[in-house]
Amino acid sequence: MEAVIGVDPHKYVLTAVALDGQSGVLGQWTEDTSSRGLQALRTWASQGTH
């Protein structure tokens, strides 16, 4: 399954949503913009966004 991940970056918070073309929202994620938060985003995206 292919998905598109949109990221809404702000100064202190990142929000991401994963979407597919059939069922819509696959997952949502929010974290701070620290190095730890960015790594968590990479992990979330690579593990199927659940």
C-alpha positions, 0 to 999 in steps of 0.5 A, a space after each residue: 500500500 502506498 501512502 502520502 505523509 503530510 507534515 505541518 511544521 511549527 516552531 515547537 511542534 510537528 504534526 504529520 498525517 498519513 493518507 492513502 487514496 482509498 480509506 483516507 487517514 491511516 494515522 496521525 502523529 504529533 511531537 515536539 521539534 527536538 532531535 528526539 521528536 524528529 527521530 520519532 517522526 522518522 520511526 513513525 513513518 518507517 513503521 507503517 504510521 500506526 
